[in-house]
Amino acid sequence: MTGFSERVKGLPFLGIGISTEYGAAETPGSLEPEELRQARPSYASFLEMGVETRKGLDSAAEAWLHKGLPCTYHFLDLNLSEPEDFDAAWMAQAAALAEHMKPAWLCGDAGLWHFGHREPAQMLLLPPILTDESASALAEGIVRLRDSLGYEVLPENPPGVAYIGDLHLLDFFARVCDRADTGMLLDCAHLAIYQRLHEHPPMTGLDGFPMERVIEVHVAGAEIREHQGFEYVEDDHSMAVLPETWLLLDQVTAQAKELRAVVLECERNSLDEAIAGFQLLEARLEDTAFGRKRARGLP
């Protein structure tokens, strides 16, 4: 069986892109993917499509695909660590969507997208349990999905306001990547939230993480909130990016030699707000290996 160090050579370089999910572009004041591509095509080199199989793809996603533009499939309804979640109906729907989309790869927050059976009233997103046993279960799910659909599956570190388990988040995902022999989607905004919640310096744990596994990176804004004396950070995808998120982006992009894609999650913002965010992102990427590849226009 071919290992990830060889398989990664076949993954395309996507550049800078945006994310969306069903109906997001139809919300008043929200970003329309095609509008951004018309205004600043270099900020919309690909579209990360958030997908629930029961909803499928909306008109904005279909229009993107109709033009033959690059995309990734970001699942919003699969608990990778639970074998019962890989039921025949979901697998058939996911396979059909992947065949239609022809994404560069699959990715998704590697936590709990629902509690109990997959049902709209039970949809949520919780982080994984940060234990060695949970890492193995998650790795098994990644391998199963990869083998079934024939695409690389990049787990993403989810956001959260509470975490359970004895492992640091990055140690947990290092084990997942090793056992599944996979790459990873590292969300710098989610990692900044985790580090702040645990009162860790932003770079804690990065020195032991296999950066050669990082294929995609996310950046997004967040809001600091308080409830009954408990301060937490809400991952709101605004353009108010935490300083720690930018610092993490700098560190990760300096070391992630296999980085293929960077997403600014801004689907609920106006075109002008999004462009301002992309300008900040582009400036930080300019002097990195990723930025230089992008400047050369790698396919």
QUIVEN-V918588 format. One record per residue. N is the residue number from 1. PSI is psi in degrees with one decimal (* if undefined). NEAR is the number of other C-alpha atoms within 12 Angstrom. D_CENTER is the distance of its C-alpha to the mean C-alpha in Angstrom with 1 decimal. Layout:
n->N psi->PSI near->NEAR d_center->D_CENTER
n->N psi->PSI near->NEAR d_center->D_CENTER
This chain:
n->1 psi->135.1 near->8 d_center->26.3
n->2 psi->132.4 near->11 d_center->24.3
n->3 psi->167.7 near->19 d_center->22.1
n->4 psi->-33.6 near->29 d_center->18.7
n->5 psi->-25.5 near->22 d_center->20.5
n->6 psi->-40.9 near->15 d_center->22.2
n->7 psi->-31.7 near->22 d_center->19.5
n->8 psi->-24.7 near->30 d_center->17.2
n->9 psi->-21.8 near->19 d_center->20.0
n->10 psi->-1.3 near->19 d_center->19.6
n->11 psi->136.9 near->27 d_center->16.0
n->12 psi->156.2 near->28 d_center->16.3
n->13 psi->116.2 near->34 d_center->15.7
n->14 psi->-25.0 near->37 d_center->13.8
n->15 psi->-144.2 near->40 d_center->14.2
n->16 psi->135.2 near->42 d_center->12.9
n->17 psi->-177.1 near->43 d_center->11.4
n->18 psi->164.9 near->50 d_center->10.6
n->19 psi->157.0 near->46 d_center->8.9
n->20 psi->169.6 near->43 d_center->11.3
n->21 psi->171.5 near->37 d_center->12.5
n->22 psi->122.4 near->28 d_center->16.0
n->23 psi->-4.6 near->26 d_center->18.6
n->24 psi->-42.2 near->28 d_center->16.6
n->25 psi->-17.0 near->31 d_center->18.6
n->26 psi->-8.7 near->21 d_center->21.8
n->27 psi->130.5 near->17 d_center->21.7
n->28 psi->133.4 near->14 d_center->24.3
n->29 psi->0.6 near->17 d_center->23.2
n->30 psi->163.0 near->27 d_center->19.6
n->31 psi->133.2 near->35 d_center->18.3
n->32 psi->119.9 near->37 d_center->19.3
n->33 psi->-44.8 near->46 d_center->17.3
n->34 psi->-32.4 near->31 d_center->20.6
n->35 psi->-43.7 near->24 d_center->22.2
n->36 psi->-41.2 near->33 d_center->19.9
n->37 psi->-35.8 near->25 d_center->20.3
n->38 psi->-39.4 near->15 d_center->24.0
n->39 psi->-46.4 near->17 d_center->24.2
n->40 psi->81.8 near->22 d_center->21.9
n->41 psi->-28.8 near->21 d_center->20.8
n->42 psi->-13.8 near->25 d_center->19.4
n->43 psi->-3.7 near->37 d_center->16.7
n->44 psi->54.5 near->39 d_center->15.7
n->45 psi->-24.8 near->36 d_center->15.8
n->46 psi->164.4 near->40 d_center->13.3
n->47 psi->121.8 near->47 d_center->11.7
n->48 psi->112.8 near->48 d_center->8.4
n->49 psi->110.2 near->47 d_center->10.3
n->50 psi->123.5 near->36 d_center->9.5
n->51 psi->127.5 near->37 d_center->12.3
n->52 psi->126.5 near->31 d_center->14.9
n->53 psi->-32.5 near->30 d_center->17.5
n->54 psi->-23.1 near->22 d_center->20.4
n->55 psi->-33.8 near->20 d_center->19.5
n->56 psi->-142.7 near->30 d_center->18.5
n->57 psi->140.8 near->33 d_center->17.9
n->58 psi->-178.7 near->25 d_center->19.4
n->59 psi->-34.7 near->22 d_center->21.8
n->60 psi->-41.4 near->30 d_center->19.4
n->61 psi->-42.4 near->38 d_center->17.2
n->62 psi->-38.9 near->24 d_center->20.4
n->63 psi->-38.5 near->21 d_center->21.9
n->64 psi->-47.8 near->30 d_center->19.1
n->65 psi->-36.6 near->29 d_center->19.6
n->66 psi->-29.1 near->16 d_center->23.3
n->67 psi->-1.0 near->15 d_center->23.3
n->68 psi->26.9 near->17 d_center->21.7
n->69 psi->152.6 near->27 d_center->18.8
n->70 psi->148.8 near->31 d_center->15.7
n->71 psi->168.5 near->42 d_center->12.6
n->72 psi->156.1 near->46 d_center->9.8
n->73 psi->108.8 near->44 d_center->9.8
n->74 psi->103.3 near->41 d_center->7.1
n->75 psi->143.1 near->45 d_center->9.6
n->76 psi->18.1 near->38 d_center->10.6
n->77 psi->25.2 near->40 d_center->13.8
n->78 psi->122.5 near->44 d_center->13.8
n->79 psi->97.1 near->39 d_center->14.9
n->80 psi->-28.6 near->41 d_center->14.5
n->81 psi->-2.3 near->34 d_center->17.1
n->82 psi->109.1 near->31 d_center->19.7
n->83 psi->-33.7 near->21 d_center->21.8
n->84 psi->-15.5 near->18 d_center->23.3
n->85 psi->-17.1 near->26 d_center->20.0
n->86 psi->51.7 near->28 d_center->20.4
n->87 psi->161.1 near->20 d_center->23.4
n->88 psi->-38.9 near->13 d_center->25.0
n->89 psi->-46.1 near->15 d_center->24.4
n->90 psi->-43.4 near->29 d_center->20.6
n->91 psi->-40.4 near->27 d_center->20.5
n->92 psi->-41.7 near->18 d_center->22.8
n->93 psi->-43.8 near->24 d_center->20.9
n->94 psi->-40.0 near->37 d_center->17.6
n->95 psi->-40.0 near->28 d_center->19.7
n->96 psi->-41.0 near->20 d_center->21.3
n->97 psi->-43.3 near->31 d_center->18.3
n->98 psi->-39.5 near->34 d_center->16.9
n->99 psi->-37.9 near->19 d_center->20.4
n->100 psi->-42.4 near->20 d_center->20.5
n->101 psi->-35.9 near->34 d_center->17.2
n->102 psi->58.7 near->24 d_center->17.5
n->103 psi->161.4 near->36 d_center->13.9
n->104 psi->-35.3 near->34 d_center->13.2
n->105 psi->170.9 near->43 d_center->11.2
n->106 psi->150.2 near->44 d_center->9.5
n->107 psi->168.9 near->45 d_center->6.2
n->108 psi->153.5 near->41 d_center->5.7
n->109 psi->123.9 near->41 d_center->6.5
n->110 psi->68.9 near->47 d_center->9.5
n->111 psi->-143.3 near->39 d_center->12.1
n->112 psi->111.9 near->34 d_center->14.6
n->113 psi->-14.9 near->33 d_center->13.9
n->114 psi->159.7 near->27 d_center->17.7
n->115 psi->123.6 near->20 d_center->20.9
n->116 psi->-146.9 near->18 d_center->23.5
n->117 psi->152.3 near->21 d_center->23.6
n->118 psi->109.7 near->26 d_center->21.0
n->119 psi->137.1 near->18 d_center->22.6
n->120 psi->-37.5 near->17 d_center->21.6
n->121 psi->-12.4 near->11 d_center->23.5
n->122 psi->15.0 near->15 d_center->21.7
n->123 psi->137.7 near->20 d_center->18.0
n->124 psi->-173.4 near->23 d_center->16.2
n->125 psi->114.4 near->26 d_center->13.3
n->126 psi->149.0 near->27 d_center->14.7
n->127 psi->161.7 near->36 d_center->13.5
n->128 psi->161.5 near->40 d_center->15.0
n->129 psi->123.5 near->29 d_center->18.6
n->130 psi->70.5 near->32 d_center->18.6
n->131 psi->165.1 near->25 d_center->21.4
n->132 psi->-40.9 near->23 d_center->22.3
n->133 psi->-42.0 near->20 d_center->23.1
n->134 psi->-36.6 near->31 d_center->19.8
n->135 psi->-40.2 near->36 d_center->18.1
n->136 psi->-42.0 near->28 d_center->20.4
n->137 psi->-40.8 near->31 d_center->19.7
n->138 psi->-41.9 near->45 d_center->16.0
n->139 psi->-41.0 near->37 d_center->16.7
n->140 psi->-38.8 near->30 d_center->19.3
n->141 psi->-39.3 near->34 d_center->17.0
n->142 psi->-46.0 near->42 d_center->14.6
n->143 psi->-41.1 near->33 d_center->17.8
n->144 psi->-44.7 near->26 d_center->19.2
n->145 psi->-40.7 near->39 d_center->16.5
n->146 psi->-45.5 near->29 d_center->16.5
n->147 psi->-34.2 near->18 d_center->20.3
n->148 psi->-42.3 near->23 d_center->20.6
n->149 psi->-16.5 near->27 d_center->18.6
n->150 psi->18.2 near->21 d_center->19.0
n->151 psi->152.2 near->32 d_center->15.4
n->152 psi->143.4 near->39 d_center->13.3
n->153 psi->112.5 near->46 d_center->10.9
n->154 psi->112.0 near->45 d_center->8.0
n->155 psi->145.0 near->51 d_center->7.6
n->156 psi->139.8 near->44 d_center->5.1
n->157 psi->118.4 near->44 d_center->7.8
n->158 psi->164.2 near->38 d_center->8.5
n->159 psi->169.8 near->40 d_center->10.8
n->160 psi->159.2 near->33 d_center->14.5
n->161 psi->-1.8 near->28 d_center->18.0
n->162 psi->139.2 near->25 d_center->19.5
n->163 psi->144.0 near->25 d_center->18.8
n->164 psi->138.6 near->20 d_center->21.2
n->165 psi->164.8 near->18 d_center->22.1
n->166 psi->0.5 near->17 d_center->23.8
n->167 psi->146.9 near->22 d_center->21.1
n->168 psi->148.4 near->29 d_center->19.1
n->169 psi->-44.0 near->46 d_center->15.4
n->170 psi->-34.2 near->37 d_center->15.1
n->171 psi->-39.1 near->25 d_center->18.1
n->172 psi->-51.4 near->38 d_center->16.7
n->173 psi->-24.0 near->49 d_center->13.6
n->174 psi->-39.4 near->39 d_center->16.1
n->175 psi->-40.3 near->33 d_center->18.2
n->176 psi->-48.9 near->42 d_center->15.6
n->177 psi->-39.8 near->42 d_center->14.8
n->178 psi->-46.8 near->28 d_center->18.6
n->179 psi->-30.3 near->25 d_center->19.7
n->180 psi->-8.5 near->33 d_center->17.3
n->181 psi->60.0 near->34 d_center->17.9
n->182 psi->166.3 near->44 d_center->14.3
n->183 psi->-175.6 near->47 d_center->11.8
n->184 psi->150.2 near->45 d_center->8.6
n->185 psi->108.9 near->45 d_center->5.2
n->186 psi->115.0 near->48 d_center->6.7
n->187 psi->109.8 near->44 d_center->6.1
n->188 psi->-32.7 near->44 d_center->9.7
n->189 psi->-44.7 near->44 d_center->10.4
n->190 psi->-39.2 near->42 d_center->9.8
n->191 psi->-40.1 near->46 d_center->11.7
n->192 psi->-39.2 near->47 d_center->14.4
n->193 psi->-45.2 near->42 d_center->14.9
n->194 psi->-47.6 near->36 d_center->15.5
n->195 psi->-41.2 near->32 d_center->17.8
n->196 psi->-42.5 near->28 d_center->19.7
n->197 psi->-37.2 near->25 d_center->20.2
n->198 psi->7.2 near->22 d_center->21.8
n->199 psi->36.2 near->14 d_center->23.6
n->200 psi->148.0 near->18 d_center->22.3
n->201 psi->149.9 near->20 d_center->22.4
n->202 psi->-34.6 near->31 d_center->19.0
n->203 psi->3.2 near->27 d_center->19.3
n->204 psi->126.7 near->24 d_center->20.4
n->205 psi->-13.8 near->26 d_center->19.3
n->206 psi->-28.8 near->32 d_center->17.9
n->207 psi->-23.0 near->15 d_center->21.2
n->208 psi->5.7 near->17 d_center->20.9
n->209 psi->138.8 near->29 d_center->17.3
n->210 psi->90.3 near->30 d_center->17.2
n->211 psi->-20.8 near->31 d_center->15.6
n->212 psi->-10.2 near->30 d_center->16.5
n->213 psi->-13.7 near->38 d_center->13.8
n->214 psi->113.4 near->41 d_center->11.0
n->215 psi->-30.9 near->47 d_center->10.1
n->216 psi->148.2 near->48 d_center->7.1
n->217 psi->142.1 near->49 d_center->6.8
n->218 psi->145.8 near->46 d_center->5.8
n->219 psi->138.6 near->49 d_center->9.2
n->220 psi->161.6 near->43 d_center->10.7
n->221 psi->168.3 near->36 d_center->14.1
n->222 psi->160.6 near->29 d_center->15.5
n->223 psi->131.5 near->22 d_center->19.0
n->224 psi->124.4 near->22 d_center->21.2
n->225 psi->169.8 near->17 d_center->23.2
n->226 psi->137.2 near->12 d_center->26.1
n->227 psi->115.1 near->11 d_center->27.6
n->228 psi->45.0 near->7 d_center->30.9
n->229 psi->-6.4 near->7 d_center->30.6
n->230 psi->117.9 near->12 d_center->27.1
n->231 psi->133.0 near->18 d_center->24.8
n->232 psi->169.5 near->25 d_center->21.1
n->233 psi->126.5 near->31 d_center->18.1
n->234 psi->123.1 near->29 d_center->16.5
n->235 psi->92.4 near->34 d_center->12.9
n->236 psi->1.3 near->26 d_center->14.4
n->237 psi->28.8 near->35 d_center->12.4
n->238 psi->-174.9 near->28 d_center->15.8
n->239 psi->8.6 near->34 d_center->16.9
n->240 psi->77.1 near->29 d_center->18.4
n->241 psi->130.9 near->37 d_center->16.1
n->242 psi->144.1 near->31 d_center->17.4
n->243 psi->-36.5 near->23 d_center->19.5
n->244 psi->-33.4 near->29 d_center->17.8
n->245 psi->-43.7 near->37 d_center->14.4
n->246 psi->-41.6 near->35 d_center->16.2
n->247 psi->-41.4 near->25 d_center->18.1
n->248 psi->-41.0 near->34 d_center->15.1
n->249 psi->-45.3 near->43 d_center->13.7
n->250 psi->-45.8 near->29 d_center->17.3
n->251 psi->-44.5 near->27 d_center->17.6
n->252 psi->-46.6 near->41 d_center->14.5
n->253 psi->-22.5 near->38 d_center->15.2
n->254 psi->-21.5 near->25 d_center->18.8
n->255 psi->-21.2 near->23 d_center->18.3
n->256 psi->89.3 near->31 d_center->15.4
n->257 psi->-17.5 near->27 d_center->17.8
n->258 psi->13.3 near->35 d_center->15.7
n->259 psi->128.6 near->40 d_center->12.9
n->260 psi->-20.2 near->42 d_center->12.5
n->261 psi->140.4 near->48 d_center->10.0
n->262 psi->127.7 near->45 d_center->9.2
n->263 psi->131.3 near->44 d_center->7.9
n->264 psi->111.1 near->48 d_center->10.0
n->265 psi->105.8 near->46 d_center->9.2
n->266 psi->26.5 near->44 d_center->12.9
n->267 psi->-18.0 near->44 d_center->13.7
n->268 psi->14.7 near->31 d_center->16.4
n->269 psi->164.0 near->35 d_center->18.2
n->270 psi->167.7 near->26 d_center->21.2
n->271 psi->-46.3 near->30 d_center->21.3
n->272 psi->-41.9 near->21 d_center->23.3
n->273 psi->-42.5 near->25 d_center->20.9
n->274 psi->-44.7 near->40 d_center->17.9
n->275 psi->-40.8 near->32 d_center->20.1
n->276 psi->-40.1 near->23 d_center->21.2
n->277 psi->-41.2 near->31 d_center->17.7
n->278 psi->-33.9 near->34 d_center->17.0
n->279 psi->-40.2 near->20 d_center->20.3
n->280 psi->-43.0 near->22 d_center->19.5
n->281 psi->-46.9 near->36 d_center->16.3
n->282 psi->-39.2 near->30 d_center->18.4
n->283 psi->-36.0 near->18 d_center->21.2
n->284 psi->-24.0 near->27 d_center->19.2
n->285 psi->-14.9 near->32 d_center->17.9
n->286 psi->-44.1 near->23 d_center->21.4
n->287 psi->19.1 near->17 d_center->23.0
n->288 psi->166.0 near->24 d_center->20.3
n->289 psi->-37.6 near->24 d_center->20.4
n->290 psi->-45.3 near->37 d_center->17.2
n->291 psi->-37.6 near->30 d_center->19.2
n->292 psi->-38.2 near->23 d_center->22.3
n->293 psi->-43.4 near->24 d_center->20.8
n->294 psi->-40.9 near->28 d_center->19.5
n->295 psi->-30.8 near->19 d_center->23.0
n->296 psi->-6.4 near->13 d_center->24.6
n->297 psi->40.6 near->16 d_center->22.8
n->298 psi->141.3 near->18 d_center->21.5
n->299 psi->* near->18 d_center->20.8
